């Protein structure tokens, strides 16, 4: 007798953190049944691969979901998930760019609003939209834009697609001129409301994260000028986002792989630690380690085979050294998979930890962070240098492969940036013998200057547009 499974039964395996069993059953459902909503199976397969830290499997599953879904709104969400996941793989930037442009074809018949700027002497209304305004990795980089602005020149509104709140949400509510919870209305209604409120600029803090929901709102063009950046690390691929926020280092060599014009700041990042981080730094007690300890605190999906190859070479050359891996999720399934992957790579002296909120103590145990590649750390790089733990980074050519290096550059730690795997290994080994480093965090922590630079660029864009010139910074 053939055993049959239903999707709700499979979902229970996922809830119990048994993605391998769920995946096995989903494959049987996929090949034995004729489902009218095949995309649901692929979506769940993607969830299984996520819980197994299998980036390649998740990427293919999200693409399959997009290709089999018949609902346009859902197709867009699946394709956003696919575009995001592609960055975990070592994909050529030309391929990334072409895939991003395919996404734009899903909006070929989109309704748009028209918008005119107010007179030059009126306040500029900048709307910020995000899947949520909860404390998060992204929030640590955009907080200063919402708390440091000239109220005589700018009117700032915030648009949240979630009704969830925490202390960060409450802080933003107190800081901005208007806060809108649009979790209960449609994308089109949200766009209409942004348009009606008179937003001149709309800054998308979502991009292709969270299924690209914010992009579906921007597609109606509710504001004259629309910007992306900070929370998402690559082109949106669309013709309705006008600018992408970057700096010269990030964009170098990538100018032709963005559909947006580049809004260039002096520094693309400013890091604002939250209260927990501030207190943790005050309480952190560093102590000499008997054996040199490396660390990797990035999402396990970022751990590539070539990265583990370098880790093994480093550990082999540094006697009695070890490495601590910490995930960004609490899933035991991912911990088990990574342990097997590490052992297969021939690495012996290691520890794998699941993600948890209070992981700051790890920094007292680690002498040097080995940043992942080709997808480097952003928040984890900034947090490491904030806790004064150095990070070695292999800087790539693609935009998302340069973020970690850009943060180190902002902190004047360019000597920890390398260009190839052999130098990555060499630098890590050399540092283990002479672990001397001087940290300069003033630029990274200078949210006020970062915000001033951003709003000055906004003023320039408005004046140029009012006079009929559309410029590329």
C-alpha positions in Angstrom: 0.0 0.0 0.0 1.4 3.4 -1.0 1.6 5.9 1.9 0.0 9.2 1.1 0.7 12.5 2.7 -1.1 15.9 2.9 0.6 19.3 3.0 -0.7 20.0 6.6 1.0 16.8 7.7 4.2 17.8 6.0 4.1 21.2 7.7 4.0 19.5 11.1 7.4 18.0 10.4 8.7 21.5 9.7 7.2 22.8 12.9 9.0 20.0 14.8 12.3 21.0 13.1 12.5 17.9 11.0 13.0 19.4 7.5 14.6 16.2 6.1 11.4 14.2 6.8 9.3 17.0 5.4 11.4 17.2 2.2 11.2 13.5 1.6 7.4 13.6 1.8 7.1 16.7 -0.3 9.0 15.1 -3.1 6.6 12.1 -3.1 3.6 14.5 -3.2 5.2 16.4 -6.0 5.8 13.4 -8.2 2.8 11.3 -7.3 0.0 13.8 -7.3 -1.4 16.3 -9.8 -1.8 19.4 -7.7 -3.5 22.5 -9.0 -1.4 24.6 -6.6 2.0 23.0 -7.3 3.7 26.3 -6.2 2.7 25.5 -2.6 4.8 22.3 -2.7 7.8 24.2 -4.1 7.4 26.9 -1.4 7.5 24.3 1.3 10.5 22.7 -0.3 12.2 26.1 -0.2 11.4 26.3 3.5 12.9 22.8 4.0 16.1 23.7 2.3 16.3 26.9 4.4 16.0 24.9 7.5 18.8 22.6 6.1 21.0 25.7 5.3 21.0 24.5 1.7 21.2 27.7 -0.4 21.2 26.0 -3.8 18.1 23.9 -3.1 16.2 26.9 -1.6 17.1 29.0 -4.7 15.8 26.5 -7.1 12.6 25.9 -5.1 11.7 29.6 -5.0 12.2 29.8 -8.8 10.0 26.7 -9.3 7.3 28.3 -7.1 7.4 31.5 -9.2 7.1 29.5 -12.4 4.2 27.4 -11.3 2.1 30.0 -9.4 -0.8 31.5 -11.4 -1.4 34.6 -9.2 0.7 37.6 -10.3 1.1 39.0 -6.8 2.4 35.7 -5.5 4.7 35.2 -8.5 6.4 38.5 -7.7 6.9 37.3 -4.0 8.4 34.0 -5.1 10.7 35.7 -7.6 11.9 38.1 -4.9 12.7 35.2 -2.7 14.6 33.6 -5.6 16.6 36.8 -6.3 17.5 37.2 -2.6 18.7 33.5 -2.4 20.8 33.8 -5.6 23.2 36.0 -3.6 24.2 33.0 -1.4 25.6 31.3 -4.5 28.7 32.3 -6.4 26.8 33.6 -9.4 28.3 36.0 -12.0 27.1 39.5 -11.5 25.9 39.6 -15.1 23.5 36.7 -14.4 22.3 38.4 -11.2 21.6 41.6 -13.1 19.7 39.8 -15.9 17.6 37.9 -13.4 16.8 41.1 -11.5 15.6 42.7 -14.8 13.3 39.7 -15.4 11.5 40.6 -12.2 10.6 44.0 -13.8 8.6 42.2 -16.6 6.1 41.1 -13.9 4.9 44.8 -13.8 4.4 45.4 -17.5 0.7 46.4 -17.2 1.1 48.1 -13.8 -1.1 51.1 -13.0 0.9 54.1 -11.8 0.1 57.5 -10.2 1.5 60.8 -11.4 3.3 63.1 -9.1 4.6 66.7 -9.2 7.0 68.4 -6.8 5.8 71.2 -4.5 7.5 74.6 -4.8 11.2 74.8 -3.9 10.6 76.6 -0.6 8.2 74.0 0.8 9.2 71.1 3.1 10.3 68.0 1.4 8.2 65.0 2.4 10.2 61.8 2.6 8.3 58.6 3.2 10.2 55.5 4.5 8.5 52.1 3.9 9.5 48.7 5.4 8.1 45.3 6.0 8.3 46.2 9.7 9.9 48.7 12.0 11.1 46.2 14.6 14.6 46.2 15.9 16.7 44.2 13.4 20.0 44.1 11.6 18.7 46.6 9.0 17.3 48.9 11.7 20.9 49.4 13.1 21.8 51.0 9.8 18.8 53.2 9.1 17.8 54.4 12.5 19.8 57.6 12.2 17.9 58.7 9.1 14.7 58.7 11.1 16.0 60.4 14.2 18.5 63.0 12.7 16.8 65.3 10.3 16.0 69.0 10.0 12.3 69.4 10.7 12.4 72.9 9.2 13.3 71.4 5.8 11.9 67.9 5.9 8.7 66.1 6.8 9.3 62.4 7.5 6.6 59.7 7.5 7.0 56.0 8.2 4.9 53.2 6.6 4.9 49.8 8.2 3.5 46.7 6.6 3.3 45.0 10.0 1.3 45.8 13.1 4.0 44.3 15.4 5.8 46.6 17.7 8.8 46.7 20.1 10.8 49.4 21.8 12.4 50.4 18.5 9.0 50.9 16.9 8.0 53.1 19.7 11.2 55.1 19.4 10.5 55.7 15.7 6.9 56.7 16.4 8.2 59.4 18.7 10.9 60.5 16.3 9.1 61.0 13.0 6.3 63.3 11.9 3.8 60.6 11.0 3.7 56.8 11.5 1.3 54.7 9.4 0.4 51.0 10.1 -0.8 49.7 6.7 -0.9 46.1 7.6 -4.6 45.8 7.0 -4.9 47.4 3.6 -3.9 46.3 0.1 -0.7 47.3 -1.7 -2.7 49.5 -4.1 -4.5 51.2 -1.2 -1.2 51.8 0.6 0.3 53.3 -2.6 -2.8 55.5 -2.9 -2.5 56.7 0.7 1.2 57.5 0.3 0.3 59.5 -2.9 -2.5 61.3 -1.1 -0.2 62.2 1.8 2.0 64.0 -0.7 5.2 62.1 -0.4 7.9 63.6 -2.7 10.4 60.8 -2.0 9.7 57.2 -1.1 12.6 55.3 0.5 12.1 51.5 0.3 13.8 49.7 3.2 12.7 46.3 2.0 13.8 45.6 -1.5 13.6 41.9 -2.3 13.6 41.0 1.4 10.4 39.5 2.9 9.1 38.5 -0.6 9.5 42.1 -2.0 6.2 43.3 -0.6 7.4 46.9 -0.4 8.4 46.8 -4.1 4.9 45.9 -5.0 3.8 49.2 -3.4 6.5 51.2 -5.1 5.4 49.8 -8.5 2.4 52.2 -8.4 4.9 55.1 -8.3 3.2 56.9 -5.5 6.1 59.3 -5.1 8.0 61.4 -7.6 11.4 59.9 -6.7 11.8 56.4 -5.2 15.0 55.1 -3.6 16.2 51.7 -2.4 19.2 50.6 -0.3 20.5 50.0 3.2 18.3 46.9 3.9 18.8 45.3 0.5 22.2 44.9 -1.1 21.7 44.9 -4.9 19.7 46.4 -7.7 15.9 45.9 -7.6 15.9 45.4 -11.3 12.9 47.7 -11.8 12.1 50.8 -13.8 10.1 52.3 -10.9 13.0 52.7 -8.4 15.0 55.8 -9.4 18.0 55.7 -7.1 20.1 53.3 -5.1 22.0 54.4 -2.1 25.7 53.5 -2.1 29.2 55.0 -1.8 32.2 55.0 -4.3 33.8 51.8 -2.8 30.6 49.7 -3.0 29.6 50.8 -6.5 33.1 50.6 -8.0 32.9 48.3 -11.0 29.2 47.7 -10.6 27.8 50.9 -12.1 26.4 49.0 -15.2 24.7 46.4 -13.1 22.0 48.6 -11.6 18.8 49.7 -13.2 18.7 52.6 -10.7 20.9 55.8 -10.8 23.3 55.8 -7.9 22.9 58.2 -5.0 26.4 58.4 -3.7 27.1 59.2 -0.1 30.5 59.7 1.5 29.8 56.5 3.5 27.0 54.1 2.7 26.7 52.9 6.3 26.4 54.3 9.8 25.9 51.8 12.6 23.7 52.7 15.6 24.0 50.1 18.5 20.9 49.5 20.5 20.7 49.6 24.2 21.4 45.9 24.6 24.6 46.2 22.5 25.7 49.2 24.5 25.3 47.5 27.8 26.9 44.3 26.5 30.0 46.2 25.4 30.2 47.9 28.9 30.0 44.4 30.5 32.2 42.5 28.1 35.3 41.2 29.8 38.0 40.1 27.4 40.6 37.7 28.6 43.7 36.0 27.0 42.9 32.7 25.4 45.1 29.7 25.8 44.6 28.8 22.2 43.9 31.2 19.3 40.2 31.2 18.5 38.6 32.2 15.2 34.9 32.9 14.8 32.2 32.9 12.1 28.9 34.4 13.3 27.1 34.8 10.0 24.0 33.0 8.7 24.9 29.4 7.9 23.5 29.9 4.4 26.6 32.0 3.7 29.1 29.3 4.5 30.4 28.1 1.1 32.7 25.1 0.4 35.5 27.5 -0.7 35.2 29.3 2.6 35.5 26.1 4.6 38.5 25.2 2.4 40.2 28.4 3.7 39.2 27.8 7.2 40.8 24.3 7.2 44.0 25.7 5.8 44.1 28.4 8.5 43.5 26.0 11.3 46.1 23.6 10.0 48.7 26.4 10.0 47.8 27.8 13.5 48.7 25.2 16.1 46.0 24.3 18.6 43.6 26.9 17.2 39.8 26.4 16.9 36.8 28.1 15.3 33.4 28.9 16.7 30.4 29.0 14.3 27.2 30.7 15.4 24.1 30.7 13.2 21.5 33.5 13.0 18.6 31.0 13.6 17.9 28.7 16.6 17.3 25.7 14.3 19.0 22.4 15.4 18.6 21.0 11.9 21.0 23.7 10.5 23.5 23.0 13.3 23.5 19.3 12.4 23.9 19.9 8.7 26.8 22.3 9.2 28.6 20.0 11.6 28.5 17.3 8.9 29.7 19.7 6.3 32.6 20.9 8.4 33.7 17.4 9.2 33.5 16.5 5.4 35.8 19.5 4.8 38.4 17.9 7.2 38.0 20.5 9.9 38.4 19.0 13.4 38.7 21.6 16.1 35.4 23.5 16.0 32.2 24.3 17.8 28.8 24.9 16.2 26.2 27.0 18.1 22.6 27.8 17.2 21.5 31.4 17.0 20.1 33.2 20.1 19.4 36.8 21.1 22.2 37.0 23.7 25.2 35.9 21.7 27.3 39.0 22.5 29.4 37.0 25.0 30.9 35.2 22.0 33.1 38.2 21.3 35.0 37.7 24.5 35.9 34.2 23.3 37.0 35.1 19.7 40.3 36.6 18.6 39.6 37.0 14.9 36.4 36.8 12.8 36.8 35.0 9.5 34.2 36.7 7.3 32.2 34.5 4.9 32.5 34.9 1.1 31.3 35.5 -1.5 28.4 36.8 0.6 30.0 38.7 3.3 28.7 39.9 6.6 27.1 43.3 7.1 25.5 43.6 10.6 27.9 40.9 11.9 30.9 42.8 10.6 29.8 46.1 12.1 28.9 44.4 15.4 32.3 42.6 15.6 34.3 45.8 15.2 31.9 47.6 17.6 33.0 45.0 20.2 36.6 45.5 19.0 37.1 42.1 17.5 38.9 42.3 14.1 37.4 40.8 10.9 39.3 39.5 7.9 37.4 40.0 4.7 37.8 38.7 1.2 36.5 41.5 -0.9 34.8 40.5 -4.1 33.7 42.3 -7.2 30.0 42.1 -6.7 28.1 44.8 -4.7 27.0 42.3 -2.0 30.5 40.9 -1.8 31.9 44.3 -0.9 29.7 45.3 2.0 31.8 43.8 4.7 35.0 45.4 3.2 33.2 48.7 3.0 32.4 48.6 6.7 36.0 47.8 7.5 37.2 50.7 5.2 34.8 53.1 7.1 36.6 52.0 10.3 40.0 52.5 8.7 40.7 48.7 8.9 41.7 48.4 5.2 44.7 46.1 6.2 42.1 43.4 7.1 40.7 43.4 3.5 42.2 41.0 1.0 41.6 40.2 -2.6 42.1 36.4 -3.0 42.0 33.2 -1.0 45.7 32.8 -0.6 46.0 36.2 1.0 43.0 35.5 3.1 44.7 32.5 4.6 48.1 34.3 4.9 46.6 37.3 6.7 44.7 35.2 9.2 47.8 33.1 10.0 50.0 36.2 10.4 47.5 37.9 12.7 47.4 34.9 14.9 51.1 35.3 15.5 50.9 39.1 16.1 47.3 40.0 17.1 47.7 43.8 17.2 44.9 46.1 16.0 43.8 49.6 16.5 40.1 50.4 16.1 38.7 53.7 14.9 34.9 53.7 15.1 34.1 57.4 14.9 33.0 57.3 11.3 31.0 54.1 11.6 29.1 55.4 14.6 28.6 58.9 13.3 24.9 58.6 12.4 24.5 62.4 12.5 26.9 63.0 9.7 25.5 60.1 7.7 22.0 61.5 8.0 23.2 65.0 7.1 24.9 63.7 4.0 21.8 61.8 2.9 19.4 64.7 3.4 21.8 67.1 1.6 21.7 64.8 -1.4 17.9 64.7 -1.3 17.8 68.5 -1.3 20.1 68.5 -4.4 18.0 66.0 -6.2 14.8 68.0 -5.6 16.4 71.3 -6.8 17.7 69.6 -9.9 14.4 68.0 -10.7 12.5 71.2 -10.1 14.7 72.8 -12.7 14.2 69.9 -15.1 17.5 68.2 -14.7 17.7 64.6 -13.6 21.2 63.9 -12.4 23.3 60.9 -11.5 25.5 61.6 -8.5 
